[in-house]
Each structure stands twice: as C-alpha cells, then as structure tokens.
Amino acid sequence: MSRIIAITNQKGGVGKTTTAINLAACLARAGSRVMLVDIDPQGNATVGSGVAMRELEQGVYEVLLGDSNIKEALVKTDSNYDLLPSHPDLSGAQVEMQDLSQRDFRLKLALESVANQYDFIIIDCPPALNVLTVNALAAAREVLIPVQCEYYALEGLTSLMETIILVRKGLNPELKLLGLIRTMYDRRNSLSEEVSEQLGEHFDSRLFRTVIPRNVRLAEAPSYGKPVIEYDRQCAGSQAYLALACEVLRRNSHDPGKRKGKLSMQNSATLSME
C-alpha cells in the first residue's frame, strides 16, 4: 500500500517545502517509487525540483478542477521522482472549488487512480489552513510536521493538532501523525537546544531523532532547481535528509506497537497511533 504523507505546518518559513523536496529525492535514491505533489500556489516545490512553472500546460490545479488527468499532468524529474506540479493559478482554486462536488476529496480521488504505482506520495501543503490543505489531509494517511528550532516554534502547533483531529473525525479517520522533524537547527545557538528540548518534552517518541541543521548548501540548492543531495551530496544538509529518509522507511505509522509516546499538548492524545 502506498504511504501518502502530507507535510504541513500553518506557520511559514519552517522548512516545509525543503523537507518535501529532499525527502522525496532521498526516498527515490533509496529505491522507492515516489511522487511529490505540490499543492502550494507558490510552487516552490515545483521550482525546487527543476521544473519551470511558466512552461507547464497542466498541473495540480487542472487535476483538482477535473480539467486534466493526473497521469497527463505528472512530470518526471531528474531526481527520479514524479512531480504533480503547481503554478500560481492554483491560488484561485479555493473560489473555483466552492461549488464542486466532493470539494474536500478532489485530491484523494485523483491520487486513487495512481497510488498503487508508488511506494510514497509526498504532499507539500501551503502554509495556511484552506481547502488545499484540507484536500491534502483528506488524501493523506500520515502527517509530517517540520518545526523550526527558533522562538515561537510551538506557536500554532496546538491549533494544527486540533485541525488534524477535526479532519480525522470528519473527513479521514485513517489519518495518523507520523512525527515532527526539527529544522533550521543551529548548534551555536542555545535557543535551538532549548526549543529542541521543549519539543522532546511535548512529543517524546513522535519527534524524529534526525535534526535538520542550518546549512548554506541546503539553502542554495533550490536556486539551482535541485534537491540538496544532487547539489552537494557530502554537505550536512544532505546527510541529515538521508538520515530522515532512513527513519521514515523504518517508522511505519501503521505499526502501533513501535511508535508509542506521550503528547502533552491539548487534545494531542487523540492522535494516538492505536
């Protein structure tokens, strides 16, 4: 069964798209069949995968509106994963989808026709709670939350957890919390260590052991349209995302016996793996 993972955080600038691109590339390098879905109107995952948005004739926007078949919209990247690309027209989808049937399940229905062709489907969500994010959470089986190791890191996490719980109750009872990944970690900054400790206290075993550091090569890679492992295989950012991919491969949210831990934030116990 394909593992469909939505990467989301309502707070922007936390490394969400960087995580989506590099996790997809590292899983593909490990031999998995991977699709990356860019459902963010900014299209950063599309550009960061080396695809020019202006040259696209169709993408996730047309798929959601029913104007294109998902197989026709997929693009093969140089990093050996398939991409369902985005472009700025997607920003109008919220209005255009209002009167469509099964509005919250448009992505889920589209993915069902190709899901058996992939081991992983990674969905890069916009940094907002809107119909696009709801579509991603309704389609996903697991949620991965990047959290920046800086001040206000925990801000909004409670509301995000509540959102996931609501989606689980109303739209997608199979949705599970895969875990949280610490991003933009700076060992020279004591605040990074403090935030990391706070996250460990709140989320325990739901917190991935891998920590994504602040890394110049990691920041440079998107401007070249490449995942960091294609840009600089030996840099700290590459090594961190390869380690994250290994953890994701080992961590199966459908095996409740291996991933139990406390969640002390409000309502978080509802996200039990059981």
N, C-alpha and C positions, 0 to 999 in steps of 0.2 A: 504494500500500500504506500502510495506517495505521502511523504511528510510535507505538509503545507504550513509554512512558518511565516507569520506576519511580524515584521519588525516595526515597532511603533513606540512613540513617546510623544505626548502632546506638547512637550517642550522642544523648541527648535534648537539646533546647534549642538546636539549631543552625540553626533557621530552615527546617526541612524542610517543615512544613505551610504556612508563609508563602510559600515558594518554589512549592509545588504550586498554591496558590490563585492567586497573582499571575501565574505563568507561564501557567496555563490562561486567565486573563482577558485577558492581553496577546496571546496567540496568537489568541484568539477575536476580539479587536479588530482584529487584522491580517487577518481574513477567513478564518481556518482554522476547520474544524469540529472542535470539541473536546469530549471527555468527561473529567471529573475523577472518579476512583474513590477514595473514602475507605475504606481498608481498615484504619484505625486505630480501635480500640474507643473511644478518647477522643472521636472525632467532631469534632475541631477544624476540619477542612476543611469539614465539613458546616455547622457553625455559622458559620464564617467566610465561607461562601457565601450566608448569609442564609436558611438552611433550619432550621426548628425541629425538633429531633430528636423531641420528645415528640409531635409531630403526625404522624410518619411511621408508616405501616402496613406498609411493607416497604422493604428496602434491601439492601445487600451481604450482610448476614447471611442473609437468606432466599434470596438468589440462590446463595450458596455451599452452602447445605444442600439446594438443589433444590426449595425450597418456593415460589419465585417466579420468574417470567420476567424477565430483565433489562430488557426493554423496558417492562414494567409498573412496575419499580422506579425507573426514571430520573426525575429531577426537572429541569425547565428552570429555570435561574437567571436573575436579572435581568442578569447579565453575559454572557449569550449563549453559555454553555457548559452542557452537560448534566452532571448530577451523579448518580453512583451513591452514595447517602448511607450513612452509618454510624450506629449507635446503640450504647449500652452492652451490649446483649445479645451483641454480636459478641465480647466477651471470653470467652464460653463456647464459642465456635466451635472452639477448639483441642481441647477434650474431645469435643465432639459430632462432629467431623470424623474422629476417630481411625479409625473402622471404615467410613468411606465409601469407595466405590471411587474410584480416581484422586484421592485426597485432595489431592495437591500440584498438581493441574491443574484444580481446580474453577473458579478464576477464568479461566484460559486458555480453557476450554471455553465458559464463559458469554460471554466477550468475542468469541469467534469468530463468533457469530451477528449481531453488530452492528458489528464492526470496520470493514467496508467503508463504513460511513456516516460515518466520522470521519477527519480528517487526523491528529489527535493524540489519544491516550488517555494521560492523566497519572495515575499511581497514587501516592497518598500512603500510604507504609508506616508501620507502627508503629515506635517506637524500640527494637526488640528483634528478635532472630532467633528466629522462631517459625513456625508453619505458615502464618500470614497473610503474613508477609514472603516465605516460600518460594513461596507461591502467586503473589505479585506478581512475583517474579524469574523464575518459570517462565513467566509470561504475557508479560513484557516483552521487548522487543528491544534496549532501551538502558537504561543506568543513569546517573542524575544524582545526584551526591553533594554536598550542601551541607556546607561545613566552616566552623565558626566561627573567626573570626580572633582567638582568645584562647588562653591557655595550655592545654595538653593537646589542641590541635587535631588533632595527628597520632595521638593515642592512639586505638587501636581501628581505625585505617584499615587496618593490615596484616591484622587479622583479618577486616575487612569485605571486603578484596580476596580473601582466601583463601576466604571464603564464596561470593563471586561466581564464583570459579574452580570451586569444587565444584558449584555449581548449573549452571554452563556444561558441566561434564564429565558430570554425572549426569542433568540434567533439561532443560537448554535450551542446546544448542550454538550457537544464534544470538545469545545474549546478548552485548552489546558495552558497553564503557564509553564513554558519551557525554562525560563530563567531570566536573570538580569546580568548584563555584561558591563563592567566598569570601563569607561572610555576616557581618553584625554588625561591619563594618569601621569603626573609629574613627580618623580621621587624626590626632587629637590624642594618640593612644596609640602610643608607639614599639613596643609589643608587637605591635600589629596589623601594623605594617610588617615586623617580624621574622618573624612567622608567615607572612605573605604571601610573603616571600622564600623561606622554607623549603618552602612548597608549590610554588613555582615551580621550585626545585631538584629536587624529587622528581618532579614531574608534568609539567613542561615544557608542551608544547602541549596536554596534556589539561586544563589549567587554563583556564577561561573568562577572557577579558580583562575582562569585566564584573565589578565588585565591588559587592556589596550593602552599603550603609552602615547604620550605626545611625541610625535616623530615627524621630522621635516620631510622625509621621503614619502611618508604616508600622506602628508598634506599636499605634496607636489603631484602625486600620481594622477589625480582626476584631471588636471590640466593637460595631461598627455593622453587622456582617454583610455587609461589602463588601470586595472587593479594593481595594488602595490606589489604583488608577487611577480607581476610581469614587468614592473618598472625597476624594482630593486629587490631581488629575491633574498638578499642577505640582511636587509635592514631590520631593525627591531619591530617595525610595524608588520612586516611580512611574517616574521616568526610568531608574533602574537596572534595574527589571524589564522595561521596554520594550526596553532595550538587550539584556538577556539573551534575550528572545524573538527579537530580530533575529539574535543569534548562533546560537540553536537552529535557526532557519529556514535559516541558511547552513551550519551544521555538520551534515552528513549522515554518520552513522557507517557507512553502507553504501558510502561512497566512500573507501576506504582511502588513496588517494593524497593526500588533502588533510589528513589528521589523523594524522601520524606524529610520535612524540616519545618521549623516554625516560621510563621509570618505574623508579626505582632501588630502590623498596621490595621486600621479599622477595616472590617469586612474581608480581610485578606485570607482568613481561614476558609472562606468559601471557595477559594481557588485550590483546594486540596487536590492532590493527584489521585486520590482514591475515587 
